[in-house]
Amino acid sequence: PDGEAVDGLIVGHRLMEAGEYNMALESFIRAAASHGLTAEVLVALGSANLSLGRLNQSEKLLRRAIELEPD
């Protein structure tokens, strides 16, 4: 309880590297709650969904990220 919380994006990226896509998705959802739906969070959510084979969900999230930050 007295420890410092680790950013959900960092945890999610580490889980993605480990092949734990469901857990990464949960971590990215927690990151969305704290950071908001920024382009970075949307890309992370889209990548996790893509790794889970959820193509339609992934495409929607990635397109939304591009709309927020075209560059």
N, C-alpha and C positions, 0 to 999 in steps of 0.2 A: 504493500500500500504506500510506503514511503518512497518507492523507487520512481525513477523517471520513465515515462512512457516512450516507447520507440515509435517513430513515424510509421503509419500504416503503409505508406508507399515503399519505404525501405524494406519492411518486412515482406510485403507482397512481392517485390522484385527478387528477394532472396528465395522465397518459396517458388517462384516461377523457375529460377535457375535449378532448383532441386526437383522440378517436375511435379510439384504439389499444386496443381492448378486450381482445384476447388478451394483449398485453404488460401491461396493467393487471391482468388476472387473475393472471398470473405474479408480479407485484409484490405483490399482496394475499396470495398464497400465502406468499411470503417474509415478509411482515408477520405472518402467522399463526404462522410458526415462531418469530419473535422476541417477539411480544406474547401469543401464545396465541389461542384462539378466543373473543375477547371479542365483545360485541354489535356494536361498531364494525367489527371485522374481518369478522364475518358479514354485516353489511349491505353492506360494500364488495364482498365476494365475491358476494353475491346480486345486487347491481347490475350487476356485470361480466357475470355469467351471463345476466342479463335482457337486457342489451345485445347479447349474442351469440345471443339467441333460445333459450336453454336454460331454458325456463319451469319445468320440473319441478325442476331443480337449484336454480334461483333461489328458487322458492317454499319449498323445504325449508330453505334457508339463512336466508331472511327470517323464516320462522316460528320458527326456532330462536333468532334474535336477539331476537324479541319475547318468547319464553319467558324469556330471560336478563334482559331489561330491558323490562318491560311499559310503562313510561312513555316 
